[in-house]
Amino acid sequence: MSGNADILFEAQGALGLITLNRPKAMNALTLDMIHAMTERLGEWAEDPDIAAVLIRGAGDKAFCAGGDVLALIRPDNEAFIEGFFRDEYRLNRMIFRYPKPYIALIDGIVMGGGVGVSVHGRYRIASERTLFAMPETGIGMFPDVGGAYFLPRLPGGLGMYLGLTGSRLKAADCIHAGLAEGFVPMDRHGDLLGGLADGRWPETLLAELGDDAGEAPVAEHREKIDRCFSAGSVEEIIARVGAEDGEWGEKTLAAMGRMSPTALKIAFRQIREGRELDFEDCMMLEYRVSQRVVPGHDFREGVRALLVDKDMRPHWAPGALADVTDEQIDGVFAPLPGGDLTFPD
């Protein structure tokens, strides 16, 4: 086994095994982990003895709960912000284009950066502990790491719903949404790794080891989600949700009310534009947005309120959707003066 203490790599027969190894930090991705993973994936892509790659998280709580956002709010770190998102998005693209089966065992919490190193691979396997979410608008961010690509390609209004509310999905919900290919109980994970190490094909192992994840709670609300989150603006979505009777409408309105108004407008435009873009163009769009949003007020205020002081009372600026102008949002999506994201050959 090789790698640094935070990320481990091991060749087990025909399987290249990646373990995110920061369980106390919910296996959050650091820039060093991103670099190490990029290098090893490049090596395994050319290694004839490696037939497939599987990524998992250490511990019993999280696959990966996101990126190392606290590092992004340090003073005078513009160069770090540029490098972090450039290299993270390039890793996401490497996974999307990976020439060998790439399998993410999304056992536990999978959010933010953890979505980026899982959802773009060929297979995502859920377990009893799976909890998937894109909660970025709650810290003044937007659903990045490829959210512009995969969210609008989910069924109906699910992608917009997830991006604007941060709603959490369990295993059955992930399968319903197409975010996971199958459900393998935890007590069969050893058999899954053993089969991959023997060079067996992932579909065969999923058929043998997979189980029924049960009913998807989100399916009960699909009609409402599709009706409300297909609207042509954030304001219209909120109006439609507000017109829904019952607990679902109340909870959804409350969730959106906690989000940064600017982040909601950015996420809405990101998801809408991503419907017409290929993967690389989606990542270029997100890189532009990241370079405007992360140094800005709402992201730093959101991280302060939720992760530093933990008072859960962010003071968004502006504090209302009506005060977020089209000109402000246009500026966030404009080309970068220093050049847009590029990808190595």
VEXDREN-2710 file (C-alpha; in Angstrom, 1 decimal):
% VEXDREN-2710
k/r/px/py/pz
1/MET/0.0/0.0/0.0
2/SER/1.3/3.4/-0.9
3/GLY/0.3/7.1/-0.8
4/ASN/0.4/9.7/2.0
5/ALA/-1.5/9.3/5.3
6/ASP/-4.6/11.0/3.9
7/ILE/-5.0/8.9/0.8
8/LEU/-3.9/5.3/0.3
9/PHE/-3.4/3.3/-3.0
10/GLU/-3.1/-0.5/-3.3
11/ALA/-3.1/-2.9/-6.1
12/GLN/-5.1/-6.0/-5.1
13/GLY/-4.8/-8.3/-8.1
14/ALA/-6.6/-6.7/-11.0
15/LEU/-8.1/-4.0/-8.8
16/GLY/-6.6/-0.6/-8.1
17/LEU/-8.0/0.4/-4.7
18/ILE/-8.1/4.0/-3.5
19/THR/-9.0/4.7/0.1
20/LEU/-9.7/8.3/1.2
21/ASN/-8.2/8.2/4.7
22/ARG/-9.3/11.2/6.7
23/PRO/-12.2/9.7/8.7
24/LYS/-12.1/12.4/11.5
25/ALA/-12.5/15.0/8.7
26/MET/-15.2/12.9/7.0
27/ASN/-12.6/12.1/4.3
28/ALA/-12.7/15.7/3.0
29/LEU/-10.5/16.2/-0.1
30/THR/-7.3/18.3/0.3
31/LEU/-5.3/19.6/-2.6
32/ASP/-2.5/17.1/-1.9
33/MET/-5.1/14.2/-2.1
34/ILE/-6.3/15.6/-5.4
35/HIS/-2.7/15.6/-6.8
36/ALA/-1.9/12.1/-5.5
37/MET/-5.1/10.7/-6.9
38/THR/-4.6/12.3/-10.3
39/GLU/-1.1/10.9/-10.5
40/ARG/-2.1/7.4/-9.5
41/LEU/-5.1/7.2/-11.8
42/GLY/-2.8/8.2/-14.7
43/GLU/-0.4/5.3/-13.8
44/TRP/-3.2/2.8/-13.4
45/ALA/-4.8/3.8/-16.7
46/GLU/-1.6/2.6/-18.5
47/ASP/-1.0/-0.5/-16.3
48/PRO/-2.1/-3.7/-18.1
49/ASP/-2.4/-5.5/-14.7
50/ILE/-5.1/-3.1/-13.4
51/ALA/-8.5/-3.9/-14.9
52/ALA/-10.6/-1.6/-12.7
53/VAL/-10.4/1.1/-10.0
54/LEU/-12.5/1.3/-6.9
55/ILE/-12.6/4.3/-4.5
56/ARG/-13.9/4.2/-1.0
57/GLY/-13.8/6.1/2.3
58/ALA/-12.2/5.1/5.6
59/GLY/-14.3/4.8/8.7
60/ASP/-18.0/4.3/9.1
61/LYS/-19.5/7.7/8.6
62/ALA/-18.5/9.1/5.2
63/PHE/-17.3/8.2/1.7
64/CYS/-16.3/11.9/1.3
65/ALA/-18.2/14.9/2.7
66/GLY/-16.7/17.4/0.4
67/GLY/-13.6/19.5/-0.2
68/ASP/-11.4/21.2/2.4
69/VAL/-13.4/24.4/2.4
70/LEU/-11.7/25.9/5.5
71/ALA/-8.5/26.1/3.5
72/LEU/-10.3/28.2/0.9
73/ILE/-11.2/31.0/3.3
74/ARG/-7.6/31.7/4.5
75/PRO/-6.5/35.3/3.9
76/ASP/-4.6/36.2/0.7
77/ASN/-5.0/32.8/-0.9
78/GLU/-6.1/33.7/-4.4
79/ALA/-3.4/31.5/-6.0
80/PHE/-4.5/28.6/-3.8
81/ILE/-8.2/29.1/-4.9
82/GLU/-7.2/29.1/-8.5
83/GLY/-5.1/25.9/-8.2
84/PHE/-7.5/24.0/-6.0
85/PHE/-10.4/24.3/-8.4
86/ARG/-8.3/23.9/-11.5
87/ASP/-6.8/20.7/-10.3
88/GLU/-10.0/19.4/-8.7
89/TYR/-12.0/19.9/-11.9
90/ARG/-9.3/18.3/-14.0
91/LEU/-9.5/15.3/-11.7
92/ASN/-13.3/15.2/-12.2
93/ARG/-12.8/15.3/-15.9
94/MET/-10.2/12.5/-15.7
95/ILE/-12.7/10.3/-13.9
96/PHE/-15.4/11.2/-16.4
97/ARG/-13.2/10.1/-19.3
98/TYR/-11.4/7.2/-17.5
99/PRO/-10.6/4.3/-19.9
100/LYS/-11.2/1.6/-17.3
101/PRO/-14.2/0.8/-15.0
102/TYR/-14.1/3.3/-12.2
103/ILE/-16.3/2.2/-9.2
104/ALA/-17.2/4.4/-6.3
105/LEU/-18.4/2.7/-3.2
106/ILE/-20.5/5.5/-1.8
107/ASP/-20.8/4.1/1.7
108/GLY/-21.7/6.9/4.1
109/ILE/-22.0/10.6/3.5
110/VAL/-21.2/11.8/-0.1
111/MET/-21.4/15.5/-0.6
112/GLY/-19.6/18.2/-2.6
113/GLY/-16.1/17.2/-3.6
114/GLY/-17.1/13.6/-2.7
115/VAL/-19.7/13.7/-5.4
116/GLY/-17.0/14.9/-7.9
117/VAL/-14.9/11.8/-7.3
118/SER/-17.8/9.4/-7.5
119/VAL/-20.7/10.5/-9.7
120/HIS/-18.7/10.9/-12.9
121/GLY/-17.3/7.3/-12.7
122/ARG/-18.9/4.4/-14.6
123/TYR/-20.4/2.8/-11.4
124/ARG/-21.7/4.1/-8.1
125/ILE/-22.6/1.5/-5.5
126/ALA/-24.8/2.5/-2.6
127/SER/-25.0/0.9/0.9
128/GLU/-27.2/1.1/4.0
129/ARG/-25.3/4.2/5.1
130/THR/-25.4/6.2/1.9
131/LEU/-26.4/9.8/2.3
132/PHE/-26.0/11.9/-0.9
133/ALA/-26.5/15.7/-1.1
134/MET/-25.3/18.8/-2.9
135/PRO/-25.8/21.4/-0.1
136/GLU/-23.5/24.1/-1.4
137/THR/-26.1/26.9/-1.7
138/GLY/-26.3/26.7/2.1
139/ILE/-22.8/28.0/2.4
140/GLY/-23.1/30.6/-0.3
141/MET/-21.5/28.3/-2.9
142/PHE/-23.1/26.5/-5.9
143/PRO/-23.3/22.8/-6.7
144/ASP/-20.0/22.5/-8.5
145/VAL/-17.7/19.5/-9.3
146/GLY/-19.7/18.8/-12.4
147/GLY/-23.2/19.7/-11.0
148/ALA/-23.8/21.7/-14.2
149/TYR/-23.5/18.4/-16.1
150/PHE/-25.1/15.7/-14.0
151/LEU/-27.9/17.6/-12.3
152/PRO/-29.8/18.7/-15.4
153/ARG/-29.5/15.1/-16.7
154/LEU/-31.4/13.6/-13.7
155/PRO/-35.1/12.7/-14.3
156/GLY/-37.6/15.5/-14.3
157/GLY/-37.0/18.3/-11.9
158/LEU/-34.8/16.3/-9.5
159/GLY/-31.5/18.0/-10.5
160/MET/-32.8/21.5/-9.9
161/TYR/-34.5/20.3/-6.7
162/LEU/-31.3/18.9/-5.3
163/GLY/-29.2/21.9/-6.4
164/LEU/-31.5/24.5/-4.8
165/THR/-32.6/22.7/-1.6
166/GLY/-29.6/20.6/-0.6
167/SER/-32.1/17.7/0.0
168/ARG/-30.5/14.5/1.2
169/LEU/-31.0/11.2/-0.6
170/LYS/-30.6/7.7/0.8
171/ALA/-29.6/4.6/-1.2
172/ALA/-33.0/3.9/-2.7
173/ASP/-33.4/7.6/-3.7
174/CYS/-30.0/7.5/-5.4
175/ILE/-31.0/4.4/-7.4
176/HIS/-34.3/6.1/-8.3
177/ALA/-32.5/9.2/-9.5
178/GLY/-29.9/7.3/-11.5
179/LEU/-27.1/8.4/-9.1
180/ALA/-26.2/4.8/-8.2
181/GLU/-26.2/1.7/-10.3
182/GLY/-26.9/-0.7/-7.5
183/PHE/-27.2/-1.4/-3.8
184/VAL/-24.7/-3.8/-2.1
185/PRO/-25.1/-4.3/1.6
186/MET/-22.0/-3.6/3.8
187/ASP/-21.5/-7.3/4.7
188/ARG/-20.9/-8.1/1.0
189/HIS/-18.3/-5.4/0.3
190/GLY/-15.5/-7.8/1.0
191/ASP/-16.9/-10.1/-1.7
192/LEU/-17.2/-7.2/-4.1
193/LEU/-13.6/-6.2/-3.7
194/GLY/-12.5/-9.8/-3.9
195/GLY/-14.3/-10.3/-7.2
196/LEU/-12.9/-7.2/-8.7
197/ALA/-9.4/-8.3/-7.6
198/ASP/-10.0/-11.5/-9.5
199/GLY/-10.8/-9.5/-12.6
200/ARG/-14.5/-10.1/-12.7
201/TRP/-16.7/-7.6/-14.4
202/PRO/-18.6/-5.1/-12.2
203/GLU/-22.0/-5.8/-13.8
204/THR/-21.6/-9.5/-13.0
205/LEU/-20.7/-8.8/-9.4
206/LEU/-23.6/-6.3/-9.0
207/ALA/-26.0/-8.9/-10.3
208/GLU/-24.7/-11.5/-7.8
209/LEU/-24.1/-9.3/-4.7
210/GLY/-26.7/-6.5/-5.2
211/ASP/-29.9/-6.3/-3.2
212/ASP/-33.1/-4.4/-3.2
213/ALA/-32.7/-1.0/-1.6
214/GLY/-36.4/-0.7/-0.9
215/GLU/-38.8/2.1/-1.7
216/ALA/-37.4/5.5/-2.5
217/PRO/-38.9/8.2/-0.3
218/VAL/-38.2/10.9/-2.9
219/ALA/-40.4/9.0/-5.4
220/GLU/-43.5/10.0/-3.3
221/HIS/-42.9/13.6/-4.2
222/ARG/-41.7/13.3/-7.8
223/GLU/-44.9/14.9/-9.2
224/LYS/-44.5/17.9/-7.0
225/ILE/-40.8/18.2/-7.6
226/ASP/-41.2/18.0/-11.4
227/ARG/-44.0/20.5/-11.4
228/CYS/-42.4/23.1/-9.1
229/PHE/-38.8/22.8/-10.2
230/SER/-39.4/23.0/-13.9
231/ALA/-40.3/26.7/-13.5
232/GLY/-38.4/29.4/-15.4
233/SER/-36.9/31.2/-12.5
234/VAL/-36.1/30.8/-8.8
235/GLU/-38.9/33.2/-7.9
236/GLU/-41.4/31.1/-9.9
237/ILE/-40.1/27.9/-8.3
238/ILE/-40.7/29.4/-4.8
239/ALA/-44.2/30.5/-5.9
240/ARG/-45.1/27.0/-7.1
241/VAL/-43.7/25.4/-4.0
242/GLY/-45.6/27.8/-1.8
243/ALA/-48.8/26.9/-3.6
244/GLU/-48.4/23.2/-2.6
245/ASP/-50.4/22.0/0.3
246/GLY/-48.9/20.0/3.1
247/GLU/-45.6/19.3/4.8
248/TRP/-43.5/18.8/1.7
249/GLY/-44.1/22.4/0.5
250/GLU/-43.4/23.8/4.0
251/LYS/-40.2/22.0/4.4
252/THR/-39.0/22.8/0.9
253/LEU/-39.7/26.5/1.3
254/ALA/-37.9/26.5/4.6
255/ALA/-34.9/24.8/3.1
256/MET/-34.7/27.3/0.3
257/GLY/-35.2/30.2/2.7
258/ARG/-31.9/29.2/4.5
259/MET/-29.9/29.4/1.3
260/SER/-27.9/32.4/0.0
261/PRO/-30.2/34.2/-2.5
262/THR/-27.2/34.9/-4.8
263/ALA/-26.2/31.2/-4.7
264/LEU/-29.7/30.2/-5.6
265/LYS/-29.7/32.4/-8.6
266/ILE/-26.2/31.2/-9.6
267/ALA/-27.2/27.5/-9.2
268/PHE/-30.4/27.9/-11.2
269/ARG/-28.5/29.5/-14.1
270/GLN/-25.7/26.9/-13.9
271/ILE/-28.1/23.9/-14.0
272/ARG/-30.2/25.4/-16.8
273/GLU/-27.1/26.3/-19.0
274/GLY/-25.5/22.9/-18.3
275/ARG/-28.3/21.1/-20.1
276/GLU/-26.9/22.2/-23.4
277/LEU/-23.2/21.8/-22.7
278/ASP/-20.7/18.9/-22.9
279/PHE/-18.8/17.9/-19.8
280/GLU/-15.7/20.0/-20.5
281/ASP/-17.7/23.1/-21.1
282/CYS/-19.7/22.5/-17.9
283/MET/-16.4/22.4/-16.0
284/MET/-15.2/25.6/-17.7
285/LEU/-18.4/27.3/-16.7
286/GLU/-18.0/26.1/-13.1
287/TYR/-14.4/27.2/-13.0
288/ARG/-15.4/30.8/-14.0
289/VAL/-18.1/30.8/-11.3
290/SER/-15.8/29.4/-8.6
291/GLN/-13.3/32.2/-9.1
292/ARG/-15.9/34.8/-8.5
293/VAL/-17.9/33.1/-5.7
294/VAL/-15.2/31.7/-3.4
295/PRO/-13.5/35.0/-2.7
296/GLY/-16.9/36.7/-2.3
297/HIS/-18.8/37.6/0.8
298/ASP/-21.5/34.9/0.9
299/PHE/-19.2/31.9/0.6
300/ARG/-17.0/33.2/3.4
301/GLU/-20.0/34.1/5.5
302/GLY/-21.6/30.7/4.9
303/VAL/-18.5/28.9/6.0
304/ARG/-18.1/31.1/9.0
305/ALA/-21.7/30.5/10.1
306/LEU/-21.9/26.8/9.5
307/LEU/-18.4/25.5/10.0
308/VAL/-16.4/28.0/12.0
309/ASP/-18.6/29.8/14.6
310/LYS/-21.4/27.3/14.0
311/ASP/-24.1/29.8/14.9
312/MET/-26.1/28.8/11.8
313/ARG/-27.0/32.4/11.2
314/PRO/-25.3/33.5/8.0
315/HIS/-25.9/37.2/7.0
316/TRP/-26.3/37.0/3.2
317/ALA/-25.5/40.1/1.1
318/PRO/-27.9/40.8/-0.5
319/GLY/-30.4/39.1/1.8
320/ALA/-33.3/38.9/-0.6
321/LEU/-33.8/37.4/-4.1
322/ALA/-35.3/40.6/-5.3
323/ASP/-32.0/42.4/-4.6
324/VAL/-29.9/40.0/-6.7
325/THR/-29.6/41.7/-10.1
326/ASP/-29.2/40.0/-13.5
327/GLU/-26.1/42.1/-14.0
328/GLN/-24.5/40.6/-10.9
329/ILE/-25.2/37.1/-12.1
330/ASP/-23.9/37.9/-15.6
331/GLY/-20.7/39.0/-14.1
332/VAL/-20.2/35.8/-12.2
333/PHE/-20.5/33.8/-15.5
334/ALA/-18.4/36.0/-17.6
335/PRO/-15.1/34.8/-19.1
336/LEU/-12.1/35.1/-16.8
337/PRO/-9.6/37.9/-17.7
338/GLY/-6.7/35.5/-17.0
339/GLY/-8.1/32.7/-19.2
340/ASP/-10.5/29.9/-18.7
341/LEU/-10.0/26.3/-17.4
342/THR/-8.1/24.1/-19.9
343/PHE/-7.5/20.3/-19.8
344/PRO/-4.3/18.4/-20.4
345/ASP/-4.3/16.1/-23.5
END
